[in-house]
Structure formats: structure tokens, C-alpha cells
Amino acid sequence: MTTGAAQLGSRWTTWVPLLAVIALVIGWGRELPGPAVAVVGLCLIGAVLAAVHHAEVIAHRVGEPFGSLVLAVAVTVIEVGLIVTLMAGGGEKASTYARDTVFAAVMITCNGIVGLSVLVGALRNRVAVFNAEGSGGALATVCTLATMTLVLPAFTTGHPGKEFTGDQLAFTAVASLCLYALFVGVQTVRHRDYFLPVPSEGGDCGPDEHAPPPDDRETWWSVALLLLALVAVVGNAKLVSPAIESGVASAGLPNAVVGVVIALLVLSPETLAAVRAARRDRMQTSLNLAYGSAIASIGLTIPSIALATVWLPGPLVLGEDATHMALLALTAVVSALTVVPGRATLLQGGVHLVLFAAFVFLSFSP
């Protein structure tokens, strides 16, 4: 083993994902008792922290904005697998699972992650500075995707209820995938400079610019361990989901709460990575992670679920109710007012966090 690999092997970020995968293999397909659920939960938390570390290693190697795509795309791809798995065995109540998870992802990223990142950045420098052009374009893409996939199904008349017809679903899936591909092309090639970190007032973009990048071997180790950690995160989240479902049912809470809790678990790596970036005066990286995760969550999930409906039983309900539509509209307006100036203060961060708190509260008490 080379020196780089030996140093990597001595870190907890190497053996924690392995331990989490072992817990996943042992617990898969079994009904876990309370103590086992607690152990799996600890492995889940450790895998989340390890995923953040390895994503940052890869991001530092490939540079921005490519680094911000790594975690967002990887988590979303595995999230699709989780949704399809739960829909395949969840019966009629699973018909809204994709909708609940995607909407929760939008609220978590656009209000929770953005609000927390702005709060951390503003506490550090009084004003969080970022690129309005790149963030504005990303926000416009999020709003378009969310409206097409979560709002329009409630108003179309081709199918009773809040569902698309087959043709409408196919068009929406293709349009979502095209928008995602267009965004990635603009972010990484044509207007890459719009998504690079902006120096804070009187400072630079943080210490990451000056730290030497990892070598090829360490980067590939991190790629493998990131994928392993993400599989452990989503797999262990599925293991603890029955305990969450039973707790939700016994408490008399809406079924949508399960989707919210799972989305919180799956998106926790992006949250931690975004907050760390904000602490290092790299607010643009935080916004790239937030909006990029929202775009990937819709632009990749909806086409995948649309394709899976060919063999999945039951309907696919995508249209939201009036309460969630109001929250989505308010989020779009507030986000635009936050992004357009290219500068944000504690007030904007607080407003986003209040919106996120309202979403969580109304999910538990509709």
C-alpha cells in the first residue's frame, strides 16, 4: 500500500463507510429490534459525515463548479433507487411518495440549506457574497422544474385527480431531463465563471484555494468511498424507515412525514457540505450545492420514476395541494429577492429558515 493509501486507510472516513455497509448487509430484509435500529442510525450518521469528507476531496481535485455536481448527482441517483424500491412494495399509499420526496427536497435545499448557509456566511462576514447570474439561473431552473412537475398536474384535465396522462408524463420527463442537461452544460462549460466562488469583501475565497489538491490515488479512493458511503446512507435510511413509518402511524401523523424524514436523511450530506463551504467564505459553492441538488432531484428523479411506471403498480400522483403550492410560490419569491442582489444578510437567512420551519411544521400538522 502506498503512503497516500496508508494515510487514507488510517482515517475514520475510510472504515466508517465499510462498517455502515456491513450493517446494511446484515440488516437487509430483516425486521430490526430497537437496539439494532439505534446501531444502524449511528452508522447512518457516520456514513453521512464520511460522504461529506470524500465529496469535498473530489470537489477540491476537480474544482468548481464540477465539484458541486458530484454529491448532488450521486445522492439523487441513489435517491431514485430508494423511491422506486419503496413504491414497488408500498401499495396504494406509495402513489404520492415520489411527489412528497421531491417536494421535500426542494424545500430542504431552497430554504433549509440556503437559509443555513446564508446565516453562517453572514455571521462570519456580516454579508454573504455570491454570483447573482449563476445563482439566478439555477433558481429559475428550480422554479420551472418544480412548477412543471408538482403544480401543473393539479390543474390538467386529461386525467382525473392530480395525475398526468401518459403523454403529459412523457413530455414532462423529457423536458425535465433536457433542462437538467442544459443547466449542467451552462454551469460547467459555457458560463462556468458564473458558478465560481466570489471573494468576500476584503478577503479571498477561503483556504481551499491555497491547499494542495489531492493526488490521483487519493482522489480515486475518495470516489470509491463516496459511492460506498452514499449506498450506506440510502440503504440504512431504508432500514430505519419501517421504524419511522410505525412511529408516524402510531402518532397519527400524515404519511407524507415519512418522505420528509427520509429526504432529510438523504440530503444531510449536501447540507453539511454547504455549511462547511459557507464557513470557508465560499458562499457560491453552498448555493451551487443547494440549487444543484434541487435541480438534480427533479430533473433526474421525475424521468426515472416516469420510466419506472411502466412496471410499477398503482398510480403516480404528482400534483400538490393548495398549502404546498403556496409554500412553493412564497419560496420562489423570497429566493428571487435573496439571489438578485448577489449579497445576503442574516435577515434573508432567517426568512428562509422560517419558511423551512413552516414546511416541516405543516408536514406534521397539515
ZIMO-V533208 format. One record per run of one state. SS is the DSSP state (H for helix, E for strand, L for the rest). FROM is the first residue (numbers start at 1). LEN is the number of residues. If there is no record, write none. Layout:
[[SS & FROM & LEN] [SS & FROM & LEN]]
//
This chain:
[[L & 1 & 2] [H & 3 & 7] [L & 10 & 2] [H & 12 & 16] [L & 28 & 6] [H & 34 & 29] [L & 63 & 3] [H & 66 & 24] [L & 90 & 1] [H & 91 & 35] [L & 126 & 2] [E & 128 & 2] [L & 130 & 2] [H & 132 & 23] [L & 155 & 11] [H & 166 & 25] [L & 191 & 1] [H & 192 & 4] [L & 196 & 11] [H & 207 & 3] [L & 210 & 6] [H & 216 & 35] [L & 251 & 5] [H & 256 & 11] [L & 267 & 1] [H & 268 & 12] [L & 280 & 3] [H & 283 & 26] [L & 309 & 13] [H & 322 & 19] [L & 341 & 2] [E & 343 & 2] [L & 345 & 1] [H & 346 & 19] [L & 365 & 2]]
//
